Amino acid sequence: MTLTLLILVQFFHVLGAIIFVGGNVFFAAIAWPDLLRRPAAEGQAAYAEYEKSMGFLMAGAGHLLLWLGLLRGTWFGPIQSFDTLIHTGYGHTWLTALVLFIVLMGYGGMQRARIKQRIWDGDRVRPDAAAYLRKYHTVTFVLLFLILGLMIMMRFGL
């Protein structure tokens, strides 16, 4: 039973990562460049549709990653005590990944709360919209790649 649960936790953790990272790649490479080329009213309407379908999916995938990562490192992993968390390389790596992911979720949430105002100004696309999105996606992908690197280190017990 425990192995089955571990496999399910790992499967849904990886599935959440695929959705979360894939959604970020989709927005950075496809959605935002398309939205910026459209007239402002059309871009805003299309973004509202994306937000309806993708917002819940991305938030759900992020929460899935967080909670299953907590389970994967503790209940189903080597972190069985505070001592293990604080005094082992794996504990340090896991805790660093957790903190970076919480930073990523907080950063993404803050940016999404004001992204429409940073992209559109009424009936026009703001002149600094593309630069803002480059910065937003750069920070997001740097954090994602750091977390991915930490996940790989944990696979080898580091």
Phi, psi and omega in degrees: 000317181296320178296319178299315178297318178300316179298317178295316178299313180297316180301310183287332174295313179293319177300316177300320179295318179299314180296314184295309180291317179299320177297320178294319177297316179303311181295317183292318188266333187239304188294305184296316176302321178294315182296325180288336179280341183277158170303150188306313182297318179293318178297318179295320179294318179294321178298320179300323178291317176302315183299321179297312185278322187266333184303309181294319180298314181292317179295318178297318179295321178297316178293322176301315178300314182298305186291320179287329174295322175298313178297318184296324181277333185253281185306315182256010184230192187280348183274090182254357180206163176297324179300317178296320180297317187274330190248013177234153176300318179299316179300317179296316180296314180298314181295320177298316178298318179298313180297315179298323179291321177295320175299315179301314180296318179295315179298312180299318179296317179295318181291318180295331180294335182236013187295322180299320179290333180278342182260316185242144174236089183066245185260024178218156174278131180296143182297333181264012184299313182296320179294318177301314181294323176300315179296314180302312181289326177298311179300314181301312184286329174297313178298317179299317181290324175298315179297317177301317177300320177294322177298319179294319178299319180295327178302329180259016174078013182268000000 
